[in-house]
Structures are given as structure tokens and as C-alpha cells.
Amino acid sequence: MLHSEFLLNQRPGVADARGAKAWLRDLPLTDSRAAHHAISSLLSEFEHAPLTALARLEILETLRGPVAQIDADYATRYAAKALPLGLAERNALVHAQALWRALARTYLDCFEAGLGGAAGVAPHRALCLARAGEYLCAGLVGRLRAGQEEDADLFDDLQRLTDLAAEHGCLDAPVRDSLHAQGATSVAAIFRRALLLHMAGSLIGTREGGSVAALAAAWEGKVAVTTMSLGAGRVGLPAATPAMASEGAAAAAVAPAGDGARVLRVVRAGSRAHVLDLTRIVKSLRRRLRKLRHGATVAELRLPAGFSAAQTGHVLGQLSRLWGEDGNARAQPRRAGLAAVPYEGARGLVLAHAVGDYGAMYALIGGEAFTVNENEDPTSRRRFDELFVFQHASLARNETRRREAARAFEDWHVVDESDGGFRIRRERAGARFHLGQVIAMRLRVAGDDGPAVLAEIRWLAEPEPVAASGAAQPGRRHEPGALIAGVELLPGKPHAVAFKAAGLHAYGGAQYVPGFRLGSLHGAPALSLLLPPGWFRAGRMAEMRDAGLKYSVRLDSLVRRGVDFELVAASLSP
């Protein structure tokens, strides 16, 4: 037990707001783990403590500020991590989720006590429901920031909360909130915020995810929502709108996001569909993007704190696409295609890939293990002579290298596909991934190897795991380590090549590093090269080893940067 935890266990009981303030003074806020567990212990005591509902409510309001600070520090343990989460990271997320649920439940207990006639609570019904909604929404943000698949039950809980608020006439009642960007919120506004977070998806799981969540809270008042029920056997859709019976049909009836047109989105969350009018939000995003293009600083955009100067344009562009620019249709519609084939069947479509290891990806794309020494290049004259004289030993050494590289490969299968990428799934535990990571893939159909391609991970989610012996719900729960990812193919056929710095950039003679050339070498106005991170410098000269030949190339411009790669436009130098 930590020393700070031992001290917290010696505290007296908290009976009112004044006692809570005194207890908070001894709370070790610099130790987020100990403080988090201490607050969880305090809430568990509420269930048996002889406190009035009003006293509990006052204590909860006293705790809100410190809880927000502790949550922000504690989130660094699980937010924007590689997936699947490690044991310590998952434990931190589980504890955070339990605290949010406990806080929401305690506020709802106060609300129910007010309905039962508890003294002094009736005027605070809207506050109790709004605070409960805040913590349910915090649970959604926590799952998204940790890269976890959304829990549909959470949206159903939020929907029941809004129904309860509407029943008691406090759905749109303003509730003062010193932690909110606008200084006030409401139950309806919190539900609109949750829908914005739902549409932002995996963008919440990036390093800018906390700022995106803050922006959704600040702009929750710019959204108008109409809710409909979905699903046979639950609640039927209104007879006046038969076209809305399916999400696809509803999307087809929504106007595109052109200039001057209303921006409507149909979003399914939980057991209901929601039509969102996002016109004001899209206009705000477009206005800020225009300012950025004209040289405005991040401070001039009036955004929540946390947006970095390097990533603000990218994040706002992504939000503009996710919240409005795409309307309700993908630019490249997804098809079931070969994904309908059973995974274990002889005709199954399997995806093999290499994980963030350029040497392993080189072996998958080029068919040979990467060698740092150019004399060991399989296409070099010396290597040819060695193969001729010492064929057995050379082939054995090459096969050993290929087997070592193959250990980085895994088997995934394709859920669906589009012209620009795939949605893929892994059913078992394996390597960990980051958003924005490059992977090498080789499609294999009916045991035959297909073409090798390079792709970038654009979104990533970890389904809620269960033990292998547990009773998993179909389509909902998976073994620990399972992952679902969306990958975008990098344009151009990949070729395995090697690079080393040349000229003034050689710094005393650097070794070759593996990389890739995308597309044709000759006849194109510019080369497209995929290099390890940190390689690009405008005008940098490099030597490229390609199929036994050497070329001098100049790095001209950066096309795209991921967490472990740089896609560079280059040109051959005479």
C-alpha cells in the first residue's frame, strides 16, 4: 500500500460539505492513483452512511472540481495508448469507469430521494440529472480516449436520463456549471454533446482527443436533435416517416453539406436514431479553417485549451469531415465483398501484416530479408557469386532471416472493403498498434498469396474483452487482445528499397535503412517514397538502392506524416 493511501485510510468520516473541504485539503492530488481510489472509497461509504440526500448532494458538488483535476491526471494512464491496452492501462480505465458510474448513480439517488420528498432536494432535480449525465458522458469520453469500442448500453442510459428529465419538465432547464466552457449546461445539451463525441469516433483516441471532447462540450448548444426509435420488436418508427425505417434510407433523404444548405446527419446510437442539424457547427469549423489558411494563430481561433499549433488544422479538418462535410455517405462505399466468406473456411480471406517493423515489412513486400551491408544485397554481384559457390549456406542464412521476419506477421480477416481501404478484425491477442501507424499487408485467398500493399491505420478500436471460457454475446464481446481497425491503402504498388544519406547529409557515412517506393520509378513527375520518421528534410539528398541499382534522389516535400512513417515526394537527381 502506498504511504499516501495509508494516510487516507486514517481520515474521519465526511458528514457535510465543510467536512469534505477539510478532507480534500489532505488529499494527495499529485498522486492521481491514490486520490482516485480515495474518492472511490468515499463514495462507497455513502451507501451506508446516515446522511440526508441534501448533505450528499452538497458533498458531491464540493468534490466536482478536484474530481475533474484528478480525472485529467489519471487519464494519462490509459488515453492515446497503443492497443490492445496493457494490464496496468486497462486497470486504470476500469477504475475510472467505476468512479464515473458511481458518481452518476449517487446523483440519481439524490434525484430519487427528492421525488420521495427529501427535504431541500426538489429544487435541484435538474442539477441532479445534469450531473448524472455529465458523468455518463465522461464515461463515453474515457472509453473513446482509451480506444475502446463504444458501449451501446451507455447511450441507452443517457436516453433514459433525457426521457426522465422530459417527464419532470427539466430537459432544457439551465444548470450552472463552473467547469463548463459556457458556464451552464442542461440534460438535453449533454445528450447532444454525447452524439457529437459518437460521431468524432476514433479522433477522440488521439493525443488531441481531450481538446476535441472539450470542443464538443463548448459547441453542444449549436446542435438541434430529433430522435426516433429503431429496431423491430422494440419501438416502431413513426408511420409518417417510413423512409426513416433504415439508417441508409434516412441518409439518402438528408441534404448535402453545400454552402448555404442545412447540414443534417442521421446518427444511430443505442436503440434509437437521431437526426442532427449541424449547420452552425460546420459553419464555425469552415470559418476557423479559412482563418488558419490566411495565417491566423491558434490563439485567435478561440478554441479550448490543448490544441497544438502543429495539429490544429488537421484536427479541425477531420472534425469538419466527421461532423458535416461527408453528409451521410462515404466517398468510397463499403462492400461486404469477400468478407462474407467464413474466416475458418478454405475460401477465407486472410490478411497478413507486419507490425511497425520496417525490416519485417521489407521482407513481406520484397520477399527477402533486409540487409544493412550492401555486399549482402541479394541482387549484388558479390551476393550472386556467394550463392553460386556457397549455395547451401547462403540459402540457409537467408531462410533464417525470413523466418525471423515472419514472426512479426499475424492473421487478421477483412470485415468489409472499399476502393480505398479495408475494415479488418483480429480475433486473438497479438501485437499492439497506434493510430497513424503504417502496416504491410498481403491478401491471401484460398491459400494463394495475393499482392502486397502498404496501408495506414486510420481508426482503431478494442472490443470489450471476456475470458475465452466466458459466454460472449455474438458481435459484442471478444477474447482479450481482439482489435478492429480501419486501414487506408497508400496509393501505388510498393517496392522494397533501401536508403542512406548522401552528400553533405551523410554525416560521416550512414548505413542503409529499409524503406519503400510507391508506384513506378520512371515516367512519373515525382517519386513517392515511404521513409522512417525523422528522415525528411526539404532538399535532402539520399542514395536509394533499388533492385541492385543505385539512384541519387532529392527529398522535395512531405505529403503525409504518421506516427512511424513519412510519405515524401522526391525526384531523381542526375
TIDO-5042 format. One line per field, with one value per residue (C-alpha): x, y, z; chain; residue number from 1. Coordinates in steps of 0.02 Angstrom, whole numbers, plus 50000, padded with zeros to 5 digits. Layout:
N
east	X|...
north	Y|...
up	Z|...
mol	A|...
seq	NUM|...
//
This chain:
574
east	50000|50064|50103|49975|49842|49883|49858|49692|49628|49653|49532|49370|49202|49139|48968|48942|49016|49129|49199|49225|49328|49435|49459|49509|49647|49735|49703|49868|49819|49994|49965|49817|49804|49793|49672|49564|49548|49516|49367|49300|49310|49220|49077|49061|49035|48886|48781|48781|48815|48671|48672|48525|48502|48540|48702|48757|48719|48820|48967|48959|48960|49110|49204|49171|49320|49451|49375|49394|49576|49612|49525|49631|49791|49730|49681|49865|49874|49758|49722|49800|49896|49939|49804|49764|49788|49912|49858|49900|49818|49660|49651|49662|49520|49412|49437|49397|49239|49185|49209|49106|48967|48969|48957|48813|48722|48743|48670|48524|48497|48484|48358|48251|48260|48194|48048|48015|48001|48176|48197|48282|48317|48163|48229|48387|48308|48381|48553|48549|48503|48627|48770|48725|48725|48894|48973|48892|48962|49132|49122|49096|49244|49352|49312|49346|49508|49566|49523|49384|49230|49078|48956|48782|48706|48784|48684|48527|48563|48585|48423|48329|48402|48337|48166|48164|48210|48073|47946|47985|47995|48181|48254|48309|48322|48489|48607|48753|48920|49083|49180|49087|49155|48989|48957|48795|48726|48569|48519|48473|48638|48737|48649|48690|48871|48872|48810|48949|49076|48999|49023|49202|49242|49424|49482|49448|49580|49720|49832|49714|49565|49544|49536|49408|49299|49312|49261|49108|49058|49082|48979|48841|48721|48746|48658|48473|48416|48262|48256|48170|48158|48238|48228|48093|48024|48070|47980|47922|47962|47828|47710|47730|47913|47927|48084|48173|48150|48331|48484|48535|48367|48370|48542|48485|48350|48472|48531|48718|48831|48847|48869|48705|48622|48573|48691|48592|48660|48570|48660|48617|48665|48594|48419|48371|48415|48443|48433|48559|48560|48746|48736|48804|48947|49002|49000|49107|49233|49242|49268|49413|49493|49487|49571|49708|49740|49759|49890|49788|49865|49783|49751|49649|49530|49451|49465|49476|49649|49756|49753|49932|49991|50054|49894|49752|49724|49724|49605|49482|49485|49447|49304|49235|49231|49161|49032|48969|49068|49035|48847|48784|48879|49058|49162|49204|49056|49099|49056|49046|49139|49249|49218|49060|49170|49190|49354|49397|49339|49452|49398|49426|49511|49656|49766|49946|50038|50197|50189|50288|50448|50524|50636|50487|50384|50532|50533|50345|50349|50514|50519|50694|50762|50836|51025|51117|51278|51260|51378|51240|51111|51034|51043|51227|51367|51458|51299|51273|51449|51423|51261|51349|51496|51415|51236|51179|51248|51187|51011|51003|51056|50929|50791|50834|50816|50649|50584|50637|50545|50391|50371|50306|50161|49986|49824|49676|49519|49425|49255|49217|49308|49301|49403|49518|49539|49476|49395|49490|49474|49589|49506|49653|49789|49939|50046|49997|49953|49944|49830|49926|50042|50093|50069|50113|49981|49970|49797|49780|49628|49604|49785|49856|49959|49893|49976|50068|50012|50051|49914|49892|49784|49651|49543|49563|49451|49466|49306|49261|49355|49293|49384|49399|49286|49156|48990|49019|48875|48884|48955|48979|49119|49282|49435|49562|49676|49547|49553|49451|49538|49504|49652|49677|49784|49933|49923|50045|50120|50252|50431|50557|50708|50847|50906|51056|51101|51214|51316|51326|51188|51288|51363|51517|51433|51266|51205|51062|50887|50736|50603|50478|50448|50265|50224|50336|50517|50521|50396|50319|50346|50394|50438|50330|50437|50390|50530|50555|50509|50635|50709|50629|50721|50673|50809|50897|50998|50991|51054|50920|50962|50829|50841|51031|51044|51084|50999|51027|50863|50816|50678|50564|50407|50317|50150|50092|50165|50109|50169|50303|50322|50343|50269|50383|50380|50554|50641|50787|50945|51069
north	50000|50172|50288|50415|50279|50230|50410|50422|50268|50357|50500|50526|50510|50652|50711|50876|50997|51077|50906|50867|51025|50981|50804|50872|50976|50815|50730|50696|50775|50746|50558|50536|50349|50365|50513|50420|50268|50378|50463|50293|50233|50389|50359|50178|50237|50343|50186|50150|50322|50406|50560|50659|50674|50860|50831|50702|50822|50960|50842|50787|50968|51002|50856|50902|51017|50901|50751|50840|50879|50702|50630|50737|50672|50493|50489|50492|50312|50247|50384|50380|50219|50079|49946|49825|49905|49831|49763|49921|50032|49928|49926|50116|50128|50006|50106|50269|50196|50131|50303|50390|50263|50281|50471|50461|50334|50440|50594|50488|50427|50609|50641|50493|50550|50719|50633|50542|50705|50726|50899|51029|50919|50953|51121|51032|50898|50970|50984|50801|50737|50852|50798|50614|50645|50731|50579|50459|50569|50565|50375|50386|50504|50389|50237|50333|50408|50234|50169|50055|50010|50109|50032|50042|50023|50189|50282|50192|50253|50431|50416|50356|50504|50627|50540|50558|50742|50771|50682|50800|50957|50993|50932|51105|51186|51278|51212|51320|51233|51318|51181|51209|51323|51415|51420|51322|51165|51057|50874|50898|50986|50846|50718|50821|50825|50636|50622|50738|50629|50475|50549|50604|50420|50369|50551|50558|50422|50532|50646|50789|50689|50788|50951|50878|50823|50999|51072|50958|51022|51203|51181|51069|51216|51232|51067|51029|50847|50748|50572|50418|50239|50098|49910|49782|49716|49873|50030|50057|50212|50343|50295|50469|50435|50260|50311|50327|50143|50110|50215|50206|50268|50409|50459|50466|50592|50711|50865|50877|50995|51126|51312|51388|51217|51140|51007|50860|50694|50534|50450|50285|50273|50141|50086|50249|50354|50541|50674|50811|50985|51029|51184|51304|51188|51161|51349|51376|51245|51315|51491|51437|51335|51488|51591|51460|51462|51651|51639|51654|51584|51451|51580|51685|51540|51542|51355|51259|51244|51100|51119|51117|51233|51085|50982|51109|51120|50930|50904|51039|50966|50793|50863|50955|50790|50687|50815|50878|50879|50696|50711|50535|50443|50384|50442|50259|50149|49992|49822|49652|49575|49431|49471|49364|49210|49118|49154|48971|48912|48860|49014|49134|49300|49317|49469|49451|49605|49666|49773|49936|49843|49906|49754|49636|49743|49743|49553|49545|49668|49617|49431|49445|49490|49665|49677|49830|49782|49815|49669|49555|49629|49476|49566|49618|49534|49479|49402|49310|49238|49185|49097|49007|48946|48926|48898|48790|48900|49060|48996|48931|49100|49190|49072|49102|49289|49266|49160|49292|49425|49314|49312|49490|49433|49399|49337|49455|49445|49575|49634|49740|49838|49994|50058|50148|50027|49889|49864|49722|49621|49516|49387|49345|49432|49497|49650|49825|49963|50152|50262|50330|50179|50102|49916|49798|49676|49529|49466|49278|49197|49008|48984|49086|49239|49398|49568|49653|49829|49964|50047|50172|50137|50273|50214|50082|50008|49871|49771|49737|49578|49424|49269|49134|49021|49157|49166|49303|49392|49375|49531|49618|49538|49455|49372|49487|49564|49572|49728|49811|49934|50037|50050|50164|50096|50203|50238|50148|49975|49959|49910|49867|49982|50043|50220|50304|50487|50556|50711|50840|50746|50585|50639|50529|50385|50318|50139|50088|50086|49996|50098|50086|50162|50178|50169|50174|50230|50307|50411|50494|50679|50637|50485|50435|50366|50298|50326|50301|50451|50592|50566|50709|50873|50983|50967|50823|50707|50519|50364|50236|50053|49975|49803|49805|49980|50142|50308|50481|50560|50728|50741|50881|50890|50800|50727|50642|50606|50463|50405|50293|50347|50494|50492|50601|50669|50655|50670|50583|50684|50671
up	50000|49957|50103|50038|50033|50212|50267|50176|50267|50433|50393|50490|50402|50293|50353|50260|50134|50264|50312|50127|50105|50255|50187|50015|50093|50143|49976|49882|49716|49648|49665|49548|49579|49768|49756|49630|49744|49896|49812|49757|49937|49998|49875|49928|50107|50053|50029|50216|50291|50388|50276|50212|50024|50030|50127|49997|49858|49939|49965|49783|49724|49834|49757|49575|49548|49625|49536|49368|49407|49464|49310|49194|49276|49289|49104|49054|49113|48977|48848|48673|48709|48589|48575|48648|48817|48938|49107|49205|49074|49072|49262|49263|49136|49234|49395|49305|49230|49401|49478|49342|49361|49550|49538|49413|49522|49679|49592|49531|49710|49763|49623|49676|49858|49802|49716|49879|49973|50042|50116|50009|49856|49748|49680|49621|49511|49350|49431|49487|49314|49226|49339|49313|49125|49138|49218|49095|48957|49044|49036|48848|48828|48934|48826|48665|48730|48778|48604|48666|48566|48621|48743|48667|48841|48890|48756|48813|48990|48925|48828|48983|49076|48946|48950|49138|49126|48996|49106|49250|49144|49165|48999|48942|49114|49126|49260|49316|49297|49341|49248|49084|48948|48936|49123|49108|49028|49027|49011|48827|48790|48871|48761|48607|48663|48677|48497|48438|48528|48449|48275|48313|48342|48347|48334|48522|48542|48475|48577|48536|48600|48761|48664|48543|48690|48762|48594|48588|48760|48708|48548|48617|48607|48418|48380|48358|48376|48327|48398|48325|48385|48289|48282|48257|48419|48514|48464|48284|48185|48159|48018|47942|47903|47827|47734|47900|47940|47895|47926|47744|47682|47807|47750|47569|47616|47700|47607|47564|47657|47521|47552|47611|47636|47801|47863|47930|47992|48040|48184|48264|48447|48564|48513|48429|48277|48290|48155|48196|48121|48120|48010|48141|48190|48010|47979|48133|48075|47899|47965|48076|47937|47824|47959|47977|47789|47800|47937|48097|48256|48363|48500|48377|48340|48513|48539|48704|48780|48721|48532|48469|48331|48227|48233|48244|48056|48037|48184|48127|47951|48020|48125|47975|47882|48025|48083|47918|47757|47715|47737|47768|47633|47618|47471|47445|47497|47592|47519|47601|47453|47506|47689|47681|47664|47832|47920|47951|47779|47637|47539|47683|47651|47773|47798|47850|47907|47988|48143|48139|48095|47933|47918|47930|47810|47690|47694|47662|47516|47437|47478|47550|47721|47732|47744|47807|47717|47531|47496|47561|47443|47357|47189|47202|47104|47261|47329|47163|47169|47351|47306|47164|47270|47442|47390|47534|47673|47592|47564|47742|47811|47702|47756|47939|47913|47826|47969|48096|47996|47981|48170|48158|48046|48110|48035|48025|47920|47822|47884|47732|47599|47492|47346|47466|47610|47724|47892|47972|48132|48239|48350|48463|48562|48467|48439|48492|48368|48361|48259|48110|48101|47935|47907|47766|47708|47591|47545|47540|47460|47459|47511|47366|47405|47326|47305|47447|47493|47620|47722|47863|48016|48012|48157|48290|48424|48553|48584|48764|48809|48901|48956|48824|48926|48955|48867|48738|48657|48467|48387|48554|48654|48605|48678|48762|48632|48492|48383|48247|48130|47977|47858|47708|47566|47518|47331|47217|47209|47346|47306|47442|47430|47546|47584|47658|47674|47537|47503|47641|47735|47753|47920|47904|47812|47869|47848|47737|47812|47739|47650|47508|47339|47289|47105|46952|46956|46783|46685|46839|46877|47057|47159|47308|47448|47619|47745|47932|48041|48055|47883|47789|47765|47619|47487|47574|47461|47484|47397|47354|47324|47213|47130|47131|47058|47149|47121|47190|47249|47322|47452|47394|47504|47643|47585|47745|47916|48028|48198|48121|47939|47822|47647|47542|47365|47290|47122|47039|47042|46897
mol	A|A|A|A|A|A|A|A|A|A|A|A|A|A|A|A|A|A|A|A|A|A|A|A|A|A|A|A|A|A|A|A|A|A|A|A|A|A|A|A|A|A|A|A|A|A|A|A|A|A|A|A|A|A|A|A|A|A|A|A|A|A|A|A|A|A|A|A|A|A|A|A|A|A|A|A|A|A|A|A|A|A|A|A|A|A|A|A|A|A|A|A|A|A|A|A|A|A|A|A|A|A|A|A|A|A|A|A|A|A|A|A|A|A|A|A|A|A|A|A|A|A|A|A|A|A|A|A|A|A|A|A|A|A|A|A|A|A|A|A|A|A|A|A|A|A|A|A|A|A|A|A|A|A|A|A|A|A|A|A|A|A|A|A|A|A|A|A|A|A|A|A|A|A|A|A|A|A|A|A|A|A|A|A|A|A|A|A|A|A|A|A|A|A|A|A|A|A|A|A|A|A|A|A|A|A|A|A|A|A|A|A|A|A|A|A|A|A|A|A|A|A|A|A|A|A|A|A|A|A|A|A|A|A|A|A|A|A|A|A|A|A|A|A|A|A|A|A|A|A|A|A|A|A|A|A|A|A|A|A|A|A|A|A|A|A|A|A|A|A|A|A|A|A|A|A|A|A|A|A|A|A|A|A|A|A|A|A|A|A|A|A|A|A|A|A|A|A|A|A|A|A|A|A|A|A|A|A|A|A|A|A|A|A|A|A|A|A|A|A|A|A|A|A|A|A|A|A|A|A|A|A|A|A|A|A|A|A|A|A|A|A|A|A|A|A|A|A|A|A|A|A|A|A|A|A|A|A|A|A|A|A|A|A|A|A|A|A|A|A|A|A|A|A|A|A|A|A|A|A|A|A|A|A|A|A|A|A|A|A|A|A|A|A|A|A|A|A|A|A|A|A|A|A|A|A|A|A|A|A|A|A|A|A|A|A|A|A|A|A|A|A|A|A|A|A|A|A|A|A|A|A|A|A|A|A|A|A|A|A|A|A|A|A|A|A|A|A|A|A|A|A|A|A|A|A|A|A|A|A|A|A|A|A|A|A|A|A|A|A|A|A|A|A|A|A|A|A|A|A|A|A|A|A|A|A|A|A|A|A|A|A|A|A|A|A|A|A|A|A|A|A|A|A|A|A|A|A|A|A|A|A|A|A|A|A|A|A|A|A|A|A|A|A|A|A|A|A|A|A|A|A|A|A|A|A|A|A|A|A|A|A|A|A|A|A|A|A|A|A|A|A|A|A|A|A|A|A|A|A|A|A|A|A|A|A|A|A|A|A|A|A|A|A
seq	1|2|3|4|5|6|7|8|9|10|11|12|13|14|15|16|17|18|19|20|21|22|23|24|25|26|27|28|29|30|31|32|33|34|35|36|37|38|39|40|41|42|43|44|45|46|47|48|49|50|51|52|53|54|55|56|57|58|59|60|61|62|63|64|65|66|67|68|69|70|71|72|73|74|75|76|77|78|79|80|81|82|83|84|85|86|87|88|89|90|91|92|93|94|95|96|97|98|99|100|101|102|103|104|105|106|107|108|109|110|111|112|113|114|115|116|117|118|119|120|121|122|123|124|125|126|127|128|129|130|131|132|133|134|135|136|137|138|139|140|141|142|143|144|145|146|147|148|149|150|151|152|153|154|155|156|157|158|159|160|161|162|163|164|165|166|167|168|169|170|171|172|173|174|175|176|177|178|179|180|181|182|183|184|185|186|187|188|189|190|191|192|193|194|195|196|197|198|199|200|201|202|203|204|205|206|207|208|209|210|211|212|213|214|215|216|217|218|219|220|221|222|223|224|225|226|227|228|229|230|231|232|233|234|235|236|237|238|239|240|241|242|243|244|245|246|247|248|249|250|251|252|253|254|255|256|257|258|259|260|261|262|263|264|265|266|267|268|269|270|271|272|273|274|275|276|277|278|279|280|281|282|283|284|285|286|287|288|289|290|291|292|293|294|295|296|297|298|299|300|301|302|303|304|305|306|307|308|309|310|311|312|313|314|315|316|317|318|319|320|321|322|323|324|325|326|327|328|329|330|331|332|333|334|335|336|337|338|339|340|341|342|343|344|345|346|347|348|349|350|351|352|353|354|355|356|357|358|359|360|361|362|363|364|365|366|367|368|369|370|371|372|373|374|375|376|377|378|379|380|381|382|383|384|385|386|387|388|389|390|391|392|393|394|395|396|397|398|399|400|401|402|403|404|405|406|407|408|409|410|411|412|413|414|415|416|417|418|419|420|421|422|423|424|425|426|427|428|429|430|431|432|433|434|435|436|437|438|439|440|441|442|443|444|445|446|447|448|449|450|451|452|453|454|455|456|457|458|459|460|461|462|463|464|465|466|467|468|469|470|471|472|473|474|475|476|477|478|479|480|481|482|483|484|485|486|487|488|489|490|491|492|493|494|495|496|497|498|499|500|501|502|503|504|505|506|507|508|509|510|511|512|513|514|515|516|517|518|519|520|521|522|523|524|525|526|527|528|529|530|531|532|533|534|535|536|537|538|539|540|541|542|543|544|545|546|547|548|549|550|551|552|553|554|555|556|557|558|559|560|561|562|563|564|565|566|567|568|569|570|571|572|573|574
//
